[in-house]
Amino acid sequence: MLIRDLDLIYTNKVKEYLNNGYTIYTLSMNGSQGEMAKIDLVKGKEVIRIYADTEYKDGYKEIHIYVGHCDITPYYTDYNTIWNSRLNIIEDMVFYTYKNYITADKEEILNMKKKADERRNPCREDVYLDIPVNDKTKTIVLKKINSLPKCKSIKNVKRIIKYYSKAYDKYIYYVDCKLPTNDIKHIRVW
């Protein structure tokens, strides 16, 4: 599901009420309380608000489309303020988003988030892994090293270490290189 699908759901909900005899009530729609969208409708002395709002949870977001009844007298003054927190909620449609994916199934989103967390950070700890040094890896690493300042004379790679940094949440590569003076230099490559 895409965000335009949510727009369509919201539009259809508004159409449903308009088809039931409600009209747009403009006197209460000024200002914003941070919602994504809102529209107020009136039928006789009944005023309802249809609004979309978000709640941020642990790593995902909930999008709610609410239909709420409010206790105001329409056309009593030049304006009426409707507070979303004071509405009597009639309907609540909930959708869950993670990254760019939207669904009505919360378990699906939680599983996607869990899998992404496991892929991104499989061990949750700092880990050092030795990468085998062969002709292919030597060529790639030497090309990168020789592009670094003060590293043009390095011609031999002794050891490649792949390090997962929990603090940076990414992999960092270190290389032990043999200098022309037979000294070993420890370089952070990328």
N, C-alpha and C positions, 0 to 999 in steps of 0.2 A: 504494500500500500504506500502511496506517496502523499505528500502534503496536499496536493491538489485533490486527492480523494477525500481528505478530511474537509477541504473547502466544499466539496460537493455534498458531503453528509450534513455539514452545517447549513448550507443553502437549502437542502431538501427539508431540514427541520423547520427552517423559517417559512418555507413555502407551505408546509403542512398547516402551520398556524394561520398564515394569511388566507389559505383556502377555507379555514374554519371561521372566517369572519373577522379576524383581528386586522387592525391597521397599524401602521408605524406611528409610534408616539415619540415625537422629536424633542419634547420639552424635558425629557429626563436623560438624554443621551450625551450631554456635554460632559467634558472631563474624562479622565481615565483612572482606573485603579490598577493598571498594569496588565489587564487582560489582553489576550490576542485579538479578540473581536467581540462586539456586543451589538445587540439590537433590542430595542424595547417596543413592545406591541401592546395595543389597548383594544378591548372589546367591552363596550359599555363602561362599567366602573371597575373592570378587572384589568390590571396591568401585569404583564409578564416580561421577563428579560431572558433572552437566549444569548449565552456568552460562552466563549471558549477561553480556557485558562490553562496554565501549566503548573506542575509541581515537580520539583527536582528531587529525585530519590538518590539512592546509592549507586551512581554510575549510569542511570537511565532517567528518562523523563516521562511523566504521565501527562497526557493532554486530556482534559475534561471538556465535554460540551454539556453545559448545564442549561436546564430550563427551570426558571424560578419564578414563583409568584411573590409579588411585593404588596405591602399594605400601605398604599398611598391613594389619595383621591385624585384621579386624573383631572387636569384642567382647572385645579383649584387655585393655583398661582401661575406666574409666568414660567416657573421652572420647578422641577422636582428632582431631588437627588435620590438616586437609588443606590444603596450600598450592597455590594455583592455578598458581603458577609451576613447581611440581615435577611436575605431571601429565603423563602420556604421552597426548598428544592423539590421540584416535581419529577424531573428526569435528570439522570447523570449517565452520559455515555463516556466510557473511559478507553483511551488508546495509549499504548506504550511505545516509546521510541528509544532506539539505541543506534548511535551513529546516524545514518540516514534511513533506517528501516523503521516502519510503523506497523503495528499490529494491534488487534484487540486481545491477544493472548499474552498474558503476563508471563507465564511459564516459558514461552518461546523466547521472549526478550531476556529473561534471566539466564536461560541456557546459552544464548548467543553471547551474553556478557561473560559468563563463566568460561566458555571456550576461548574467547578473545583474551581473557586474563591469563589463561593457561598457556596460550601460544606466545603471548608477549613476555611472560615472566614465568617460565616453567618451574623454576626452582625456588623463587622468592629469596634466594641468598646469593651472595657474591660467589662466582664460580670461575675458576681458571681451567681452560682446556688447551692442551697442546695440539696444534695442527701439524700434520705430517709435512715435512719439508721435502718437496720433490721439484723437478725442473719447472713444472707449471706454476706452482706456488712461488718458487724463487723468482721467476720472471715477473710475475704480477707484483710481488712485494718490492723487488728491487726497482722497478719502474716507479712505484709510489715513493719509495725512500729517496731515490735520486732526484726527485722533483722537490724535495724538502731542502731548505737552506742548510748549508754546511754539511750536507750528506752526499755530495756528488762522488766522493772517492770510494764509497762503500760498494764492494763487489761480491760479498759473500754473506749469506743468511744462515745463521746457526739454528735459530729456534723461533717459532711463531706461537704466540700465546693469544688465545681468544678469551677475553675477560668480560663477563657480564657484570655490569655495575648496577646494583640495585638503586643506588642514589640517583643515577642518571637515567635508569630504566632503558639502557641500550648496551650494545656490545662495543667494546673497545679492543683494538688489536695492538699488541706490543711485539716488537721484533728484537731479538738479540742478533747483532751483526758483528762480523769480524772486520776490524779496521786494517788498513795496510800495515800498521805497526803491530799487528797481531793482538791488539787489545779488543775486548768485547764491549760493545756499546749497546745500551738498552734504549730503544726508541719507541715512543708512542706514535703509531702510524695513522690510524683513523678510528 
